[in-house]
C-alpha cells in the first residue's frame, strides 16, 4: 500500500475476525512494514485484544515523501490463522 506524501496522511486499518470473541478464536495482530523480508522493518503495530477481538491501527505519514508499506495480519503466539475482514482508510486532516 502506498501512503501519499501529503505530510500528515493517515492510514487507518481495522481487522475484524469472523469468529465470536473467545479464548480459542483467531487473535489477530496487525502491523505495517517498510519491506517484505524475513526480518521486516515494522513501522507500527497493534495487538490489544484477545481471540475474536477487532484490532485497529493508525499510521500517520508525517514525512514529505511517499511511503510504500506492507500491511501484515498475523496470529498471536504462532496461531495458524483464521478468517477476517480487513478495512483500510486513507485520510488527510
C-alpha positions, 0 to 999 in steps of 0.5 A: 500500500502506498501512503501519499506524501501529503505530510500528515496522511493517515492510514487507518486499518481495522481487522475484524475476525469472523469468529465470536470473541473467545479464548480459542478464536483467531487473535489477530495482530496487525502491523505495517512494514517498510519491506517484505523480508524475513526480518521486516522493518515494522513501522507500527503495530497493534495487538490489544485484544484477545481471540475474536477481538477487532484490532485497529491501527493508525499510521500517520505519514508525517514525512514529505515523501511517499511511503510504500508499506506492507500491511501484515495480519498475523496470529498471536503466539504462532496461531495458524490463522483464521478468517477476517475482514480487513478495512483500510482508510486513507485520510488527510486532516 
